Every structure is written in C-alpha cells, then in structure tokens.
Amino acid sequence: MKPFTFERATTPEQAVSAFAAQPHARFLAGGTNLVDLMKLGVETPEHLIDVSRLPLNDIENTADGGLRVGANVRNSDLAAHTAVCRGYPALAQALLAGASGQLRNLATTGGNLLQRTRCPYFQDLSAPCNKREPGSGCSAREGVNRDMAVLGHSEHCVATHPSDMAVALAVYDAEVELLGPEGARTVPAAEFHRLPGDTPQRDTVIRPGELISHITLPPPPTGARAAYRKARDRASYAFALASAAAVLALDGDGTVRHAALAFGGLAHRPWRARTAEQVLIGARADAETFARAADAELAEARPLSDNSFKVPLARNLAVHMLTALAEPPHRRT
C-alpha cells in the first residue's frame, strides 16, 4: 500500500473543503470497497477524508410521505427499518441480497452507490483496462466476459455496476442529494451512474469534491406492490448475473396503472427499463403482457461471446416477478 495522509471531518461542509484542498483525496466511510482497491493498488489516493462520523445516519419521514436516508446509514439498518420494509420492500430485499451480514453492518448507503466495478481485469494491474488506465484497452471484450454487460456497453468498457441497492433506488425514483464546492444539488438515482461511452473511468455524474449527503425516496404509489429478484452463481455473497426490481400497481379491472422496472447485472449502471414500462402502462396485467414488455426492453441487448444467457435469464426474472406481483394477495406464495 502506498503512503497516504488522513483526516477526520466533523461536518459535511468541512469534508467538502478538505477535498478541495487535496485534489487527489478520497472520502472514506465504511471502506468495504475502497480499502480493498487500495490493497490491490487500483486506487492510490494521496489523502483520505474520514466521513464515517458525520451526522448523516438518520432515516427521516418527509413531509410528502416519503423517506430521507442519510448517506452514513448502514446497509443492515436500512434493510431492517420498519418504514423501508413496509413502504419499499424491493429496497429491503435488494440490500439483504447484496452482501454478507458482516459487510452490511459496515457498508454505508453512500458508499454502496459509489462502489467500483467488480470486473477482474479492472482489479488486475497487469491487464489493460480503460476504466483504470484510459486508452489502454478493454481486456474483457475478448477475454472472460461471462459476467459483463449486455446493454449499453461500448468498445471501451463492458463492465457492469455491482450494486443491488442502486437497482431498487432507480425503480423507486429516488434522488441522490450531493454537497460540493459549488453548493448542493440533486440527481435522480436512475441517472446517477453513467454508461461507459468513451470515458469509462467515470462511473457516476458526481463532480470532483462532491459528497453524497442523503437519498430521498418519494412516497410509493397507492396500492403498489414491489419486489427485487436476483440470479447469481451461489446463494451467499455473489454479485448478480442478472437482477430485476419492479413496482406494480393495478386498476380494478386488472390493467396496469403504474409500472416501474429496472435491471441489474446487465449494464454499467442500473438499467431503468423505460421501453418495457411503456408497454406495461394501460395493458392487461398478465404473463403475455409481461413477456412482451421484457422482450421489447431486451431487444437492444448486445451479448458478448460468453454471456448471451443473460438475456433470457433477465427476461424470465422480470416475467416471473411481475406475474407474482400481479396475483391477488391470497394467491401469492
């Protein structure tokens, strides 16, 4: 590990100011991703700003009936919170699917959003990687790409974003509150992460020195049901091969009044399925409609040499989950 300096911030404003004085700094909270990357030599910050003790660890009700979650709320606490379990079950399910209990006890809400890709070539200093060294090439395109993207990738990067929580936040139309040198701003969670394009080293739209302060969740639609499902190689502590989060509300005649769908494990960011949602709204809530919606969304998929299985896997996840959500409560298992 390379030497670095360290300081502990006591207020969000102090943290932002400290970063401005040290342009090669990183914010450190739970450290469950950053410290690992420092050990590998992938991340080499010259200065660490500890934000783990900032007063950003509350979960509060908002005036409109939503929730405001501090960036330092631990994943375990967020998953177990009564208001989350009742109003945002897909978020609780995604958090519990995301890692081991030990990691959830340490990982923070803000840090979860900022975790880097788990692409093995990104973590291997001997392999070319445009995300780690822009212009060096993408080893995964012609290498082992079973876990890589099928949507939204570019010739420069085919990595996927690993967060389960981020998929649920996208489907709930959450917003990310940021505090930076230019003041505060808010970004929709579905737009917080970027597609790689020709600048894959930029995972998010966050600007230098900006700190995530809160996540805001709007009130869930009246009568909506929601779920998160994840397909992975093993049941414990594995990243998604494909995942899906959905929020579904029906009218009395069985047509879809509200639909939100997002995929994980398929792209460089959580993939909000806007095309599928357009198919669903106003249509009959049945397996045929759900299959048609999923097919419409996944029609633009561009599988690589080893991951074409992800397309039917994601389709089946979405159809099965939406079908279960559309069943009357007494029939669901």
SEGU-485542 format. One line per field, with one value per residue: residue number from 1; residue in three letters; x, y, z of N, C-alpha, C in turn. Coordinates in steps of 0.2 Angstrom, whole numbers, always signed. Layout:
% residues N
n = [NUM,...]
res = [Ala,...]
nx = [X,...]
ny = [Y,...]
nz = [Z,...]
cax = [X,...]
cay = [Y,...]
caz = [Z,...]
cx = [X,...]
cy = [Y,...]
cz = [Z,...]
% end
This chain:
% residues 333
n = [1,2,3,4,5,6,7,8,9,10,11,12,13,14,15,16,17,18,19,20,21,22,23,24,25,26,27,28,29,30,31,32,33,34,35,36,37,38,39,40,41,42,43,44,45,46,47,48,49,50,51,52,53,54,55,56,57,58,59,60,61,62,63,64,65,66,67,68,69,70,71,72,73,74,75,76,77,78,79,80,81,82,83,84,85,86,87,88,89,90,91,92,93,94,95,96,97,98,99,100,101,102,103,104,105,106,107,108,109,110,111,112,113,114,115,116,117,118,119,120,121,122,123,124,125,126,127,128,129,130,131,132,133,134,135,136,137,138,139,140,141,142,143,144,145,146,147,148,149,150,151,152,153,154,155,156,157,158,159,160,161,162,163,164,165,166,167,168,169,170,171,172,173,174,175,176,177,178,179,180,181,182,183,184,185,186,187,188,189,190,191,192,193,194,195,196,197,198,199,200,201,202,203,204,205,206,207,208,209,210,211,212,213,214,215,216,217,218,219,220,221,222,223,224,225,226,227,228,229,230,231,232,233,234,235,236,237,238,239,240,241,242,243,244,245,246,247,248,249,250,251,252,253,254,255,256,257,258,259,260,261,262,263,264,265,266,267,268,269,270,271,272,273,274,275,276,277,278,279,280,281,282,283,284,285,286,287,288,289,290,291,292,293,294,295,296,297,298,299,300,301,302,303,304,305,306,307,308,309,310,311,312,313,314,315,316,317,318,319,320,321,322,323,324,325,326,327,328,329,330,331,332,333]
res = [Met,Lys,Pro,Phe,Thr,Phe,Glu,Arg,Ala,Thr,Thr,Pro,Glu,Gln,Ala,Val,Ser,Ala,Phe,Ala,Ala,Gln,Pro,His,Ala,Arg,Phe,Leu,Ala,Gly,Gly,Thr,Asn,Leu,Val,Asp,Leu,Met,Lys,Leu,Gly,Val,Glu,Thr,Pro,Glu,His,Leu,Ile,Asp,Val,Ser,Arg,Leu,Pro,Leu,Asn,Asp,Ile,Glu,Asn,Thr,Ala,Asp,Gly,Gly,Leu,Arg,Val,Gly,Ala,Asn,Val,Arg,Asn,Ser,Asp,Leu,Ala,Ala,His,Thr,Ala,Val,Cys,Arg,Gly,Tyr,Pro,Ala,Leu,Ala,Gln,Ala,Leu,Leu,Ala,Gly,Ala,Ser,Gly,Gln,Leu,Arg,Asn,Leu,Ala,Thr,Thr,Gly,Gly,Asn,Leu,Leu,Gln,Arg,Thr,Arg,Cys,Pro,Tyr,Phe,Gln,Asp,Leu,Ser,Ala,Pro,Cys,Asn,Lys,Arg,Glu,Pro,Gly,Ser,Gly,Cys,Ser,Ala,Arg,Glu,Gly,Val,Asn,Arg,Asp,Met,Ala,Val,Leu,Gly,His,Ser,Glu,His,Cys,Val,Ala,Thr,His,Pro,Ser,Asp,Met,Ala,Val,Ala,Leu,Ala,Val,Tyr,Asp,Ala,Glu,Val,Glu,Leu,Leu,Gly,Pro,Glu,Gly,Ala,Arg,Thr,Val,Pro,Ala,Ala,Glu,Phe,His,Arg,Leu,Pro,Gly,Asp,Thr,Pro,Gln,Arg,Asp,Thr,Val,Ile,Arg,Pro,Gly,Glu,Leu,Ile,Ser,His,Ile,Thr,Leu,Pro,Pro,Pro,Pro,Thr,Gly,Ala,Arg,Ala,Ala,Tyr,Arg,Lys,Ala,Arg,Asp,Arg,Ala,Ser,Tyr,Ala,Phe,Ala,Leu,Ala,Ser,Ala,Ala,Ala,Val,Leu,Ala,Leu,Asp,Gly,Asp,Gly,Thr,Val,Arg,His,Ala,Ala,Leu,Ala,Phe,Gly,Gly,Leu,Ala,His,Arg,Pro,Trp,Arg,Ala,Arg,Thr,Ala,Glu,Gln,Val,Leu,Ile,Gly,Ala,Arg,Ala,Asp,Ala,Glu,Thr,Phe,Ala,Arg,Ala,Ala,Asp,Ala,Glu,Leu,Ala,Glu,Ala,Arg,Pro,Leu,Ser,Asp,Asn,Ser,Phe,Lys,Val,Pro,Leu,Ala,Arg,Asn,Leu,Ala,Val,His,Met,Leu,Thr,Ala,Leu,Ala,Glu,Pro,Pro,His,Arg,Arg,Thr]
nx = [+4,+3,+9,-1,-10,-21,-37,-50,-66,-78,-90,-101,-98,-85,-79,-81,-73,-61,-58,-57,-45,-36,-34,-32,-38,-49,-65,-69,-79,-87,-78,-78,-76,-67,-55,-51,-48,-37,-28,-25,-19,-26,-33,-26,-26,-19,-23,-35,-51,-60,-77,-85,-91,-99,-114,-125,-133,-147,-164,-177,-194,-202,-211,-220,-223,-213,-196,-181,-164,-149,-133,-123,-130,-131,-130,-137,-145,-153,-160,-167,-176,-192,-200,-195,-196,-210,-215,-206,-202,-194,-182,-177,-176,-166,-155,-153,-149,-137,-124,-113,-118,-109,-103,-114,-116,-106,-105,-110,-124,-121,-109,-112,-118,-106,-97,-85,-83,-84,-76,-64,-53,-51,-47,-35,-19,-10,-17,-23,-35,-47,-55,-47,-35,-36,-37,-29,-35,-48,-48,-58,-67,-63,-59,-62,-79,-91,-98,-101,-107,-123,-131,-130,-116,-99,-86,-75,-77,-85,-90,-100,-111,-110,-120,-134,-143,-144,-151,-164,-166,-167,-178,-188,-188,-179,-169,-153,-144,-132,-118,-106,-92,-98,-110,-126,-135,-147,-149,-157,-158,-158,-151,-139,-128,-117,-117,-103,-98,-85,-78,-75,-69,-76,-88,-100,-110,-106,-97,-80,-75,-88,-100,-110,-124,-138,-151,-166,-182,-197,-215,-222,-232,-250,-257,-247,-237,-221,-205,-189,-178,-165,-152,-139,-123,-121,-129,-125,-117,-113,-111,-124,-128,-139,-152,-168,-179,-195,-210,-227,-243,-261,-276,-294,-299,-289,-279,-264,-259,-248,-231,-215,-199,-183,-166,-152,-135,-133,-128,-118,-123,-137,-151,-164,-179,-187,-193,-200,-209,-217,-224,-231,-240,-256,-260,-266,-263,-255,-246,-242,-242,-232,-221,-220,-217,-204,-197,-197,-189,-177,-173,-163,-151,-134,-126,-110,-96,-97,-109,-122,-133,-138,-148,-161,-161,-163,-175,-184,-183,-189,-202,-207,-207,-215,-227,-230,-232,-243,-253,-268,-267,-270,-267,-254,-238]
ny = [-6,+11,+26,+37,+52,+57,+63,+67,+72,+83,+89,+90,+101,+104,+92,+93,+105,+101,+91,+100,+106,+96,+88,+75,+67,+55,+51,+42,+30,+17,+9,-3,-6,+3,+2,-11,-10,-1,-9,-18,-9,-3,+9,+23,+34,+50,+56,+53,+56,+55,+52,+45,+48,+58,+68,+60,+49,+46,+41,+48,+53,+62,+77,+74,+61,+52,+45,+51,+47,+46,+47,+40,+29,+13,-2,-13,-8,+0,-9,-16,-7,-1,+7,+6,-8,-9,+1,+1,-12,-18,-12,-16,-30,-30,-25,-35,-45,-41,-43,-51,-53,-47,-37,-29,-23,-14,-7,+8,+18,+29,+24,+12,+16,+21,+11,+3,-6,-24,-30,-42,-39,-25,-25,-31,-27,-30,-31,-24,-10,+1,+8,+9,+13,+25,+23,+12,+0,-13,-27,-37,-38,-47,-56,-66,-64,-67,-62,-49,-34,-33,-23,-7,-5,-1,+0,+3,-1,-15,-17,-21,-13,-16,-14,-19,-12,+0,-3,-5,+8,+15,+10,+15,+28,+37,+50,+57,+66,+79,+87,+99,+109,+119,+120,+113,+100,+90,+74,+62,+45,+35,+41,+43,+35,+31,+27,+19,+24,+34,+37,+28,+28,+36,+33,+38,+53,+62,+76,+82,+82,+82,+77,+63,+66,+63,+51,+52,+46,+45,+45,+29,+23,+23,+8,+0,-14,-22,-29,-37,-47,-59,-67,-77,-85,-92,-94,-86,-71,-66,-58,-51,-60,-57,-46,-40,-27,-21,-11,-12,-7,-10,-6,-8,-16,-25,-19,-11,+2,+8,+6,+2,-3,-11,-16,-26,-30,-30,-20,-5,+3,+3,-2,+6,+1,+9,+7,-5,-2,+7,-2,-9,+0,+3,-9,-26,-35,-48,-63,-64,-50,-46,-53,-48,-35,-36,-42,-32,-22,-29,-31,-23,-28,-33,-45,-52,-64,-74,-72,-73,-79,-71,-63,-71,-75,-63,-59,-69,-68,-55,-57,-68,-62,-50,-57,-63,-52,-47,-56,-59,-55,-66,-77,-77,-84]
nz = [+0,-4,+4,+13,+18,+31,+38,+49,+46,+53,+50,+35,+27,+30,+26,+12,+10,+14,+4,-7,-5,-6,-20,-24,-16,-7,-1,+14,+21,+26,+20,+13,+0,-6,+2,-1,-14,-13,-7,-18,-26,-36,-33,-27,-17,-12,+0,+13,+18,+32,+33,+41,+53,+52,+54,+47,+48,+49,+47,+40,+40,+26,+22,+12,+14,+10,+12,+19,+18,+27,+21,+28,+34,+39,+29,+34,+44,+36,+28,+38,+43,+49,+41,+28,+26,+25,+16,+5,+0,-10,-9,+3,+1,-9,-3,+7,-1,-5,+1,+13,+30,+39,+31,+27,+39,+40,+28,+20,+15,+5,+1,-4,-16,-23,-25,-35,-51,-52,-61,-66,-73,-71,-58,-59,-61,-70,-82,-97,-95,-98,-89,-78,-83,-94,-112,-113,-117,-117,-109,-106,-117,-127,-119,-104,-102,-96,-85,-89,-97,-106,-111,-116,-117,-122,-135,-127,-114,-105,-93,-78,-66,-49,-38,-29,-21,-28,-40,-34,-29,-41,-47,-38,-41,-33,-27,-27,-15,-16,-10,-13,-19,-26,-20,-16,-24,-33,-40,-50,-45,-55,-65,-59,-60,-74,-92,-101,-113,-121,-110,-99,-86,-78,-67,-62,-61,-52,-46,-45,-28,-23,-11,-6,+3,+6,+2,-6,-5,-14,-10,-11,-24,-23,-17,-23,-27,-24,-28,-27,-37,-39,-48,-46,-45,-33,-18,-7,-5,-18,-34,-45,-59,-66,-62,-56,-52,-47,-47,-46,-49,-50,-59,-54,-64,-68,-76,-79,-69,-64,-67,-64,-69,-67,-71,-65,-66,-79,-86,-86,-77,-66,-75,-80,-86,-97,-110,-108,-98,-104,-113,-103,-96,-94,-100,-100,-85,-87,-90,-103,-107,-99,-104,-117,-114,-107,-118,-127,-121,-120,-132,-138,-133,-133,-133,-127,-131,-121,-114,-118,-112,-102,-107,-109,-96,-88,-94,-90,-76,-74,-80,-72,-59,-61,-64,-52,-44,-49,-45,-35,-17,-9,-17,-19,-16]
cax = [+0,+7,+8,-6,-12,-28,-40,-57,-71,-84,-96,-101,-95,-78,-77,-80,-67,-54,-57,-55,-38,-32,-37,-31,-41,-55,-69,-69,-84,-86,-71,-78,-73,-61,-49,-49,-44,-31,-23,-23,-15,-30,-34,-20,-27,-14,-26,-41,-55,-65,-83,-89,-94,-103,-121,-128,-135,-154,-169,-182,-200,-203,-217,-225,-224,-208,-191,-174,-160,-143,-128,-120,-134,-128,-135,-141,-150,-158,-164,-172,-180,-199,-203,-192,-199,-217,-216,-201,-199,-189,-176,-175,-174,-160,-150,-151,-146,-131,-118,-114,-121,-104,-102,-119,-115,-101,-106,-115,-129,-117,-103,-114,-118,-100,-93,-82,-85,-80,-73,-57,-47,-51,-43,-28,-14,-6,-21,-26,-41,-48,-58,-41,-30,-40,-33,-25,-39,-53,-47,-64,-71,-61,-57,-68,-84,-97,-101,-101,-113,-126,-134,-127,-108,-96,-80,-70,-79,-91,-91,-107,-111,-112,-124,-141,-147,-145,-156,-170,-167,-169,-185,-192,-187,-176,-165,-147,-143,-125,-115,-100,-89,-102,-116,-130,-139,-150,-148,-161,-154,-158,-146,-133,-122,-116,-115,-96,-96,-78,-75,-77,-66,-81,-93,-106,-110,-103,-92,-74,-76,-95,-101,-117,-127,-144,-155,-173,-187,-204,-220,-224,-239,-255,-259,-242,-233,-214,-200,-182,-175,-158,-150,-132,-120,-122,-134,-122,-111,-111,-114,-129,-128,-145,-157,-173,-183,-201,-215,-233,-250,-266,-283,-299,-301,-284,-275,-258,-259,-241,-226,-208,-194,-176,-162,-146,-130,-134,-125,-113,-127,-144,-154,-171,-182,-192,-197,-204,-214,-222,-228,-235,-245,-263,-261,-268,-258,-254,-239,-241,-240,-225,-216,-219,-213,-197,-194,-196,-183,-170,-172,-157,-146,-129,-122,-103,-95,-99,-114,-129,-138,-140,-154,-166,-161,-166,-182,-188,-183,-194,-209,-209,-208,-221,-233,-231,-234,-250,-258,-271,-263,-272,-265,-246,-234]
cay = [+0,+17,+30,+42,+56,+55,+67,+66,+78,+83,+92,+89,+106,+103,+87,+96,+110,+97,+88,+105,+107,+90,+86,+68,+64,+51,+51,+36,+29,+10,+7,-10,-7,+7,-1,-17,-7,+2,-15,-21,-4,+0,+15,+26,+41,+53,+59,+51,+61,+51,+55,+40,+51,+64,+67,+58,+42,+46,+39,+53,+54,+68,+80,+71,+54,+48,+45,+54,+42,+49,+43,+35,+24,+6,-6,-18,-4,+2,-15,-18,-1,-3,+11,+3,-15,-8,+5,+0,-19,-20,-9,-20,-36,-29,-24,-41,-49,-38,-45,-54,-49,-43,-31,-25,-20,-9,-3,+14,+20,+32,+20,+7,+19,+23,+6,+2,-12,-30,-33,-45,-35,-19,-26,-34,-21,-32,-32,-17,-8,+8,+11,+10,+17,+27,+22,+6,-6,-17,-34,-41,-38,-53,-61,-69,-59,-71,-58,-42,-31,-35,-17,+0,-5,+2,-3,+5,-5,-19,-19,-20,-10,-22,-13,-21,-7,+5,-5,-3,+15,+18,+9,+19,+35,+40,+55,+57,+73,+80,+93,+100,+116,+124,+120,+107,+98,+83,+70,+56,+39,+32,+45,+45,+31,+33,+22,+20,+28,+34,+39,+23,+29,+40,+28,+42,+60,+65,+80,+82,+85,+81,+71,+61,+68,+59,+48,+54,+41,+48,+40,+24,+23,+19,+1,-4,-20,-21,-34,-37,-54,-59,-73,-77,-92,-96,-91,-81,-66,-66,-52,-53,-62,-53,-45,-35,-24,-19,-8,-13,-5,-11,-4,-13,-21,-29,-16,-9,+9,+11,+1,+4,-9,-9,-22,-25,-35,-31,-14,-1,+6,+0,-1,+8,-2,+13,+4,-10,+2,+10,-7,-11,+5,+3,-15,-31,-37,-55,-66,-62,-43,-45,-56,-43,-29,-38,-43,-25,-19,-33,-31,-19,-31,-34,-50,-54,-70,-79,-70,-72,-82,-66,-60,-75,-75,-57,-59,-74,-65,-50,-60,-71,-57,-46,-61,-64,-46,-45,-60,-57,-57,-73,-82,-76,-88]
caz = [+0,-4,+9,+12,+24,+34,+42,+50,+45,+58,+46,+28,+24,+32,+22,+5,+10,+14,-3,-12,-3,-8,-26,-25,-10,-7,+5,+17,+26,+28,+17,+11,-7,-7,+6,-5,-20,-11,-6,-24,-30,-41,-30,-24,-15,-8,+6,+14,+22,+35,+34,+44,+59,+50,+56,+41,+49,+51,+42,+42,+36,+23,+23,+7,+15,+8,+17,+18,+21,+27,+17,+33,+37,+37,+24,+38,+47,+31,+27,+44,+46,+48,+35,+22,+25,+24,+10,+0,+1,-15,-7,+9,-2,-13,+2,+10,-6,-8,+3,+19,+36,+41,+26,+28,+46,+39,+22,+20,+9,+0,-1,-9,-23,-26,-26,-42,-54,-49,-66,-63,-77,-68,-52,-61,-63,-76,-88,-99,-93,-100,-83,-73,-87,-101,-118,-113,-120,-113,-109,-105,-123,-130,-113,-100,-101,-94,-80,-91,-99,-112,-113,-115,-116,-128,-136,-122,-107,-105,-86,-75,-59,-44,-33,-29,-19,-33,-44,-31,-29,-48,-48,-34,-42,-28,-29,-23,-14,-16,-7,-16,-19,-29,-17,-16,-30,-33,-46,-50,-44,-61,-69,-56,-64,-81,-97,-101,-118,-122,-104,-94,-80,-74,-65,-60,-63,-47,-48,-40,-22,-21,-6,-5,+9,+8,-3,-4,-8,-14,-7,-15,-27,-19,-19,-27,-24,-26,-26,-30,-38,-41,-50,-45,-45,-27,-14,-2,-6,-25,-37,-49,-66,-68,-56,-58,-47,-50,-43,-50,-47,-55,-58,-53,-70,-70,-81,-76,-68,-63,-68,-65,-69,-68,-71,-63,-68,-87,-89,-82,-72,-65,-81,-80,-92,-99,-115,-105,-94,-109,-115,-97,-93,-98,-103,-96,-81,-87,-92,-110,-107,-96,-108,-122,-111,-106,-125,-130,-117,-121,-140,-139,-130,-137,-129,-129,-133,-116,-109,-121,-107,-98,-110,-107,-89,-86,-96,-86,-69,-74,-81,-66,-54,-62,-63,-45,-41,-51,-42,-29,-12,-6,-21,-19,-11]
cx = [+4,+5,+3,-7,-19,-30,-47,-61,-76,-90,-96,-97,-88,-75,-76,-74,-61,-53,-54,-47,-33,-35,-36,-33,-47,-58,-69,-74,-83,-80,-72,-76,-67,-54,-46,-45,-38,-26,-21,-19,-19,-32,-28,-21,-21,-17,-33,-45,-60,-71,-88,-93,-98,-110,-126,-131,-142,-158,-175,-188,-200,-210,-222,-226,-219,-202,-185,-169,-153,-138,-124,-124,-132,-133,-139,-146,-155,-163,-169,-177,-188,-202,-201,-195,-206,-218,-212,-198,-194,-182,-173,-173,-167,-154,-148,-148,-139,-124,-119,-116,-115,-102,-107,-119,-111,-102,-111,-119,-125,-112,-106,-115,-112,-95,-91,-84,-81,-77,-66,-52,-46,-46,-36,-24,-10,-10,-23,-33,-42,-51,-52,-36,-33,-35,-29,-29,-44,-51,-53,-68,-69,-58,-63,-73,-91,-101,-102,-107,-116,-130,-130,-119,-106,-89,-74,-71,-85,-92,-98,-106,-113,-117,-131,-145,-148,-150,-163,-171,-169,-176,-190,-192,-184,-172,-159,-145,-135,-123,-108,-97,-93,-109,-120,-134,-142,-150,-153,-157,-153,-153,-140,-127,-123,-115,-107,-94,-88,-74,-77,-74,-71,-87,-100,-105,-108,-97,-86,-76,-83,-95,-108,-119,-133,-146,-162,-178,-194,-209,-221,-231,-244,-257,-253,-239,-226,-210,-194,-180,-169,-155,-142,-129,-120,-126,-131,-116,-109,-115,-119,-126,-133,-149,-162,-177,-189,-206,-221,-239,-255,-272,-288,-300,-295,-279,-269,-259,-253,-237,-219,-203,-187,-172,-155,-141,-130,-130,-121,-116,-134,-148,-162,-175,-188,-196,-202,-210,-219,-227,-233,-241,-251,-264,-263,-262,-258,-247,-237,-239,-233,-220,-215,-215,-206,-194,-192,-190,-177,-169,-165,-151,-140,-124,-115,-102,-98,-105,-121,-134,-141,-147,-160,-167,-165,-174,-186,-188,-189,-201,-211,-211,-214,-228,-235,-234,-241,-255,-261,-267,-264,-269,-257,-243,-227]
cy = [+6,+22,+35,+46,+55,+61,+65,+72,+77,+86,+90,+95,+106,+98,+89,+101,+106,+94,+94,+107,+101,+86,+78,+64,+59,+52,+43,+35,+22,+7,+0,-11,-3,+4,-7,-15,-4,-4,-18,-16,-1,+7,+17,+33,+44,+55,+56,+55,+56,+54,+50,+42,+57,+63,+66,+51,+42,+44,+43,+52,+61,+70,+77,+64,+49,+47,+48,+50,+46,+44,+39,+30,+17,+2,-11,-14,-1,-3,-17,-13,-2,+1,+8,-4,-14,-5,+4,-7,-21,-18,-14,-27,-35,-28,-31,-46,-47,-40,-49,-50,-44,-37,-27,-21,-14,-4,+2,+15,+24,+28,+15,+10,+20,+17,+5,-5,-18,-33,-36,-41,-28,-19,-29,-29,-23,-32,-25,-16,-1,+12,+13,+15,+19,+26,+16,+0,-9,-24,-39,-42,-45,-58,-65,-64,-62,-66,-51,-40,-34,-29,-11,+0,-2,-2,-2,+1,-9,-21,-18,-16,-15,-20,-16,-16,-1,+4,-3,+4,+18,+16,+13,+26,+40,+46,+55,+65,+74,+87,+94,+107,+121,+124,+113,+106,+91,+80,+64,+50,+35,+35,+46,+41,+32,+26,+23,+24,+28,+36,+34,+24,+33,+35,+32,+49,+64,+70,+80,+85,+85,+75,+70,+62,+64,+56,+50,+49,+45,+43,+35,+25,+20,+13,-3,-9,-20,-27,-34,-45,-54,-66,-73,-84,-96,-91,-85,-77,-67,-61,-55,-55,-57,-52,-40,-33,-21,-16,-8,-11,-6,-8,-10,-18,-25,-26,-13,-1,+12,+5,+4,-3,-7,-16,-21,-31,-35,-25,-10,+3,+2,+3,+0,+6,+3,+11,-1,-7,+5,+4,-9,-6,+4,-4,-20,-34,-45,-57,-64,-55,-42,-48,-51,-37,-31,-39,-36,-22,-22,-33,-28,-22,-33,-39,-51,-61,-76,-77,-69,-75,-77,-63,-64,-75,-69,-57,-63,-71,-60,-53,-64,-67,-53,-50,-62,-58,-44,-50,-57,-59,-64,-78,-82,-81,-85]
cz = [+0,+1,+7,+18,+25,+38,+43,+50,+50,+55,+39,+25,+25,+27,+15,+5,+10,+8,-7,-11,-5,-14,-27,-19,-12,+0,+7,+22,+28,+26,+14,+4,-8,-4,+2,-11,-19,-10,-12,-28,-35,-39,-26,-22,-11,-1,+7,+19,+25,+36,+38,+50,+58,+52,+51,+42,+51,+45,+44,+37,+33,+23,+18,+8,+12,+14,+14,+22,+21,+24,+22,+36,+34,+33,+29,+42,+42,+29,+32,+46,+44,+42,+29,+21,+22,+17,+4,+0,-4,-13,-1,+6,-6,-8,+5,+5,-8,-6,+10,+25,+38,+37,+27,+34,+45,+34,+23,+14,+4,-3,-6,-16,-27,-27,-34,-44,-51,-55,-64,-67,-74,-61,-53,-64,-69,-83,-90,-97,-94,-93,-78,-77,-94,-107,-118,-116,-115,-114,-109,-112,-127,-125,-110,-98,-99,-89,-83,-94,-105,-115,-111,-115,-123,-129,-131,-115,-108,-97,-83,-68,-54,-39,-34,-26,-24,-38,-41,-31,-36,-49,-44,-35,-37,-31,-24,-22,-13,-14,-10,-16,-21,-26,-17,-22,-29,-40,-45,-49,-50,-66,-65,-58,-71,-85,-99,-107,-120,-116,-98,-87,-75,-73,-64,-62,-58,-49,-43,-34,-19,-16,-6,+2,+11,+1,-1,-8,-8,-11,-12,-18,-23,-22,-23,-23,-27,-24,-30,-31,-41,-43,-50,-45,-39,-23,-9,-6,-13,-29,-43,-56,-69,-62,-59,-52,-50,-45,-48,-46,-52,-53,-56,-58,-72,-75,-76,-75,-67,-64,-68,-64,-70,-67,-68,-66,-76,-90,-84,-77,-71,-72,-80,-86,-94,-105,-113,-101,-99,-112,-109,-96,-98,-101,-98,-92,-82,-90,-99,-111,-105,-100,-114,-120,-110,-113,-128,-127,-119,-128,-142,-136,-135,-133,-132,-130,-128,-112,-112,-117,-103,-100,-108,-99,-86,-88,-91,-79,-69,-75,-75,-60,-55,-62,-56,-42,-43,-48,-36,-23,-9,-10,-21,-14,-9]
% end
